[in-house]
Structures are given as C-alpha cells and as structure tokens.
Amino acid sequence: MAGKWKAAVKELKAETKRLRKRLKKARGKAEAPAGVSPLAPAAFPDLPAVPGVELATAAAGVRYAGRTDLLLIRLAGGTALAGVVTRSATRAAPVLDCEAKLAARAAPAEPAAIVVNSGNANAFTGAAGVSAVREIAAAAAAATGAP
C-alpha cells in the first residue's frame, strides 16, 4: 500500500514539473519566484481609480514573509455591499462576523471597511478567533472611520 502511495506522489511531482516547464515555455519568461503560483500573470494592468474606493496593501507577515499579504479596502458612505459566504456548519469567526455585519447594514450611509488576508482562515480558533476578529475590526474602523 505504501509503495503505491509513494509512486503516486512521485508521478504527481513529475507531472507538476512537466506542467511548469510547459507554462514557462508558453509564457516565455522565467520560473515564478518561490511561493508564487506558476499560474500568476507576469504583470497586472493598471486599473483606473474607482470613486469612493480606497485600497491599501501591506506585507504583514500573515502568510508570507516580505510579500504583500494584507488588503484594506475603504468604501465611501453610500456604497452598497453584498456578500456570498459558505454555508458550512464550521464557518470561521471572520465569516460569522461578515455575515452579521452584512445583515445589520440596513442603510449604507456610513463608510465601510473590508480586510482581506492571505492564506489564513482563522478556522476552529474558538474564543481566540472571535477576539482576533474584534481586534482586527476595531483597528480597521480606527484606520478608516468606518463603524
């Protein structure tokens, strides 16, 4: 049994290597840096400013050292918000918080803030996760003026 598993892993690694080579050749550029998806585009286009939307990013060390892994979005008052979240019975504290805030936002008169982090779901963290979400929300509110 273990021999079959090891052979399957070896074949998957070989197939991944072949696919990366094909992708590199198709792109005509060097291999993506370590930790960056080989499917990531070589460059992103400049996007026009969107009135009422402000974006800030940071390398916060949430997932990757020295890489941008945190996004803060500030939406001006009057901005409508909607969200789609998982219906899993094991939703993490950030998901539950998001659901509650979307449900409570009757009139979008005040500004809103959205925090997005990379590779960290905060799942199964219990009271510590709820506390962390409260602290992050408070910091985002202080930084953006959103409630």
C-alpha positions as MATLAB code, in Angstrom:
seq = 'MAGKWKAAVKELKAETKRLRKRLKKARGKAEAPAGVSPLAPAAFPDLPAVPGVELATAAAGVRYAGRTDLLLIRLAGGTALAGVVTRSATRAAPVLDCEAKLAARAAPAEPAAIVVNSGNANAFTGAAGVSAVREIAAAAAAATGAP';
ca = [
       0.000    0.000    0.000;
       2.742    2.470    0.981;
       4.603    1.675   -2.245;
       1.595    2.639   -4.371;
       1.165    5.880   -2.459;
       4.842    6.807   -2.848;
       4.714    6.014   -6.557;
       1.600    8.183   -6.969;
       3.285   11.108   -5.178;
       6.385   10.712   -7.339;
       4.258   10.742  -10.507;
       2.352   13.836   -9.352;
       5.612   15.655   -8.686;
       6.899   14.710  -12.138;
       3.648   15.850  -13.776;
       3.810   19.162  -11.883;
       7.367   19.683  -13.108;
       6.305   18.960  -16.705;
       3.377   21.399  -16.444;
       5.586   24.135  -15.011;
       8.032   23.711  -17.887;
       5.184   23.943  -20.418;
       3.801   27.024  -18.704;
       7.233   28.660  -18.584;
       7.726   27.991  -22.288;
       4.245   29.283  -23.141;
       4.829   32.458  -21.153;
       8.341   32.971  -22.430;
       9.581   34.059  -19.017;
      11.494   32.738  -16.056;
      10.009   30.494  -13.410;
       7.815   32.293  -10.856;
       9.579   33.120   -7.566;
       9.190   30.607   -4.745;
       5.772   30.858   -3.131;
       4.154   32.468   -6.167;
       1.726   30.432   -8.214;
       3.120   29.407  -11.589;
      -0.276   30.441  -12.955;
       0.084   34.040  -11.732;
       0.215   36.572  -14.574;
       3.562   38.162  -15.364;
       2.088   41.613  -14.676;
      -1.228   43.169  -13.771;
      -2.690   46.044  -15.778;
      -3.038   49.445  -14.171;
      -6.632   49.939  -13.180;
      -8.432   53.264  -13.202;
      -9.368   54.802   -9.877;
     -12.879   53.992   -8.699;
     -14.564   56.937   -6.961;
     -15.355   56.124   -3.336;
     -12.954   53.170   -3.144;
      -9.570   53.361   -1.437;
      -7.161   50.415   -1.282;
      -4.107   49.793    0.858;
      -1.879   46.729    0.960;
       0.878   45.652    3.321;
       3.343   42.884    3.962;
       2.035   41.988    7.425;
       3.602   38.549    7.734;
       0.206   36.833    7.913;
       1.176   34.177    5.414;
       4.351   35.184    3.593;
       7.438   36.960    4.884;
       8.287   40.024    2.813;
       5.267   39.722    0.499;
       2.069   41.691    0.366;
      -0.473   39.583    2.227;
      -2.989   42.068    3.632;
      -5.543   44.272    1.864;
      -7.623   47.028    3.461;
     -10.491   48.469    1.444;
     -12.342   51.632    2.463;
     -15.692   52.251    0.815;
     -17.268   55.697    0.990;
     -20.617   56.212    2.635;
     -23.447   55.393    0.263;
     -21.731   52.307   -1.086;
     -23.953   49.224   -1.280;
     -22.460   45.966   -0.026;
     -23.388   42.346   -0.607;
     -21.628   39.108    0.168;
     -21.712   35.417   -0.525;
     -20.259   33.163    2.149;
     -20.035   29.462    2.773;
     -22.971   27.704    4.415;
     -20.677   25.212    6.118;
     -21.595   24.370    9.692;
     -17.950   25.068   10.586;
     -17.786   28.685    9.414;
     -14.835   30.519   10.934;
     -15.117   33.621   13.118;
     -14.351   36.037   10.236;
     -17.158   34.522    8.161;
     -19.669   34.732   11.018;
     -18.631   38.340   11.669;
     -19.029   39.208    7.990;
     -22.496   37.633    7.878;
     -23.625   39.570   10.945;
     -22.317   42.882    9.626;
     -23.884   42.417    6.203;
     -27.236   41.551    7.809;
     -27.103   44.561   10.149;
     -26.187   47.105    7.458;
     -29.628   48.437    6.590;
     -28.604   51.803    5.135;
     -25.167   52.311    3.620;
     -24.849   55.929    4.786;
     -21.604   55.347    6.676;
     -18.291   54.260    5.176;
     -17.380   50.590    5.272;
     -14.100   48.714    5.538;
     -13.102   45.277    4.302;
      -9.993   43.427    5.474;
      -8.628   40.573    3.350;
      -5.662   38.447    4.342;
      -3.783   35.715    2.505;
      -3.783   32.068    3.456;
      -5.267   32.347    6.930;
      -8.859   31.272    7.511;
      -8.834   31.556   11.329;
     -10.968   28.390   11.390;
     -11.513   26.378   14.576;
      -9.979   29.078   16.764;
     -12.904   29.395   19.189;
     -12.957   32.385   21.514;
      -9.443   33.416   20.462;
     -10.627   33.689   16.839;
     -13.637   35.781   17.824;
     -11.365   38.040   19.876;
      -8.905   38.378   16.970;
     -11.718   39.344   14.589;
     -12.931   42.001   17.045;
      -9.414   43.437   17.349;
      -8.895   43.488   13.573;
     -12.318   45.089   13.023;
     -11.562   47.743   15.655;
      -8.211   48.521   14.008;
      -9.842   48.746   10.576;
     -12.578   51.025   11.966;
      -9.981   53.296   13.577;
      -7.942   53.466   10.350;
     -10.885   54.118    8.018;
     -13.552   55.877   10.056;
     -15.983   53.053    9.335;
     -18.196   51.815   12.183;
];
